[in-house]
Amino acid sequence: NSIESASFEWSAPSNIALVKYWGKKENQIPANPSISFTLNNCKTITKLEAVKKAENNSFSFDLLFEGKPKEDFKTKIQKFFERIEKYCPFLKEYHFKIDTQNTFPHSSGIASSASGMAALAMNIMSLEKAINPTISDDYFYSKASFLARLGSGSACRSVKGEVVVWGNHAEIKGSSDLFGVEFSEMHSNFKNYQDTILLVDKGEKQVSSTVGHDLMHNHPYAERRFAQAHENLSKIKAILSSGNVAEFIKIVESEALTLHAMMMTSMPYFILMKPNTLEIINKIWKFRNETQIPVSFTLDAGANVHVLYPENVKENVLQFIQDELVEFCQKGHYICDQIGNGANQL
Ligand code: PMV
């Protein structure tokens, strides 16, 4: 190819699953389908500079994370390049400078793997498009999601917005285990849906999601759980289309607790929630009961709580968070986010 040098910059957001991905097969194939809200403010911004080099028998790149070299990220990216090489045979022809930063604080307990892998995948697709300008938009985004998946499963849901399904499901047209697809039938009740992330524990996770996914092999409840995820995806599809927020809350909270129940019932077993996670959940339930304001929670594979609610109750809910939940956050920290549109070229 004739591209000697090129430079691109993309931002990609984090996402929060409503129906959770937990358990995988070979090659990052999910054991069950999942669906997520793409976020807007929690993003990774990555710049990629590519310069053709003389030899092409190894990967060559420099990495700066927030302006400084970072060895553990380098290892991750090396592995990522190895995994995607057969789909991007041009990678070894270039020396790359990768310059990346997050809009959310580094040690916040918010995983940056989804946004980070998605941002890098978008840049790699920009290089592919520079080499081969005839590729379609559809191919560009699907393959970006496909590549992001090979970096970190849930990253494939960060390429697009506002709601993305990943994994084969009979009722979602075009759905695939290989990449995420946009869910476009959303009711206006979910427009600008809010996600306020309460930072309960900013530490490194005690158990990585890789280990967690693996523990679903031979898990006593695995088969039932995978079937339930299919059922919940069918239900939430209908709910998102009809705008039934009360039913939405039931599925989303049940999914969060089921995810953690899977961790508690694996062998070895583990608990990622903290006492303050439970304090917050109970406060949310009490507030919802007393006020009928449709505020709900979901959880990632960690102790932080994502508080989900419609935009029209934002003022009330933020007041409630200030008055009753902030005391359970580490250093009182939380992040306000909402549904977003996916990756953007800068
Ligand atoms: O993408 P991974 O391998 O880090 O797994 C993410 C798993 C959960 O965040 C717990 C659920 C999900 O669907 O995002």
Residues whose N, C-alpha, C, O or C-beta is under 5 A from the ligand:
A	BS01	PMV	A17 V19 K20 Y21 S34 S152 G153 S154 A155 S209 D300 A301
